[in-house]
Amino acid sequence: MPKHATALLATAALLLVGCGANPPEAEGVLEPTGQSSAAAQTKDQALHDRLPDKVKQAGKLISVNNGSFPPYEIAGPDGRSLTGAAADMADALGQVLGVKIEHVTVDGLPSSLTGIASGRYDFAIGPVGDFPDRQKANDFIDWVKEYVVFAVPKGNPDGIGSVADTCGLKISVMAGGSAEAVIKGQSAACVKEGKPKITVQSYKDQPTSVLAVSSGRADAFFSSQAPLTYFVDQAGGKLELAGKGQPNGFDDLYQGAVVAKDSPLRDVLKDAFQQLMDNGTYDRIMARWKTSDNKLDQAGINLAKS
């Protein structure tokens, strides 16, 4: 194996360990890390009173995550810790609402959404991509705006400028995510134009997807810009972003917390998020995790439109 490929593989392996896709379901409830950047919040009694009775009685909310969406959600190697912008946001939200927010890690986004719909989990703080088709069974409390780009080897050897440049390449994506659907659609367009199809490699989490690029199994990883920026920063100059400033098959892309359709939690969470935006806590958390470019001025419900 070439020396540079070995270095890339080692870097990605470290990312995989550090970001940790924890064992499915067996992880249970993740304990708070005590490392939040959020300033102490004052309990809002009016918001607390609007919580469902079962939540008030339990004194907690259960938030489900995939454990693999840095810099928002970063699962520790011990399988029982969570850091990142979303973890900090959850700490602050819990203080505002006067309840503890506990985190459960499951194996992939489909499992998260199924668990929320069944009532097993109260919500997912996310941020999870808000799309009209997902709104049929879920409501989104959007708190970031995102962009979808590529992580590629340094120098962008395949010259990817946008999703249109991926015909004949091997592209890794998150299984079940919106980027997977877009790249599969682009592959069909490539074939229709008489060009080679895209080899789509679907993985259950972000670290495994970026490892595919670092090890040379994939030519690029197609995903949200915020986590890809994190991975590129951690790669020691071995990776770079490509396709920035292009729509890449997406319109405005909003991401947020997820609750079951018409859940009474929806509006309470929206107002709690807005309180954090209004008092500056949201800005501080987003700045700490270098996601200020993804900020929204106001939290919104189901902002994605068909």
QUIVENWO-V427038 format. One record per helix or strand of 3 or more residues. SS is the DSSP state (hx for helix, st for strand). FROM is the first residue (numbers start at 1). LEN is the number of residues. Records with the same first field share a line. If there is no record, write none. Layout:
SS = FROM-LEN, FROM-LEN
//
This chain:
hx = 3-17, 45-5, 53-6, 85-13, 109-10, 134-3, 163-3, 178-15, 206-9, 225-10, 265-14, 281-8, 292-3
st = 60-6, 73-3, 100-6, 123-8, 138-9, 148-6, 170-5, 199-5, 220-5, 239-4, 253-8, 295-7
//
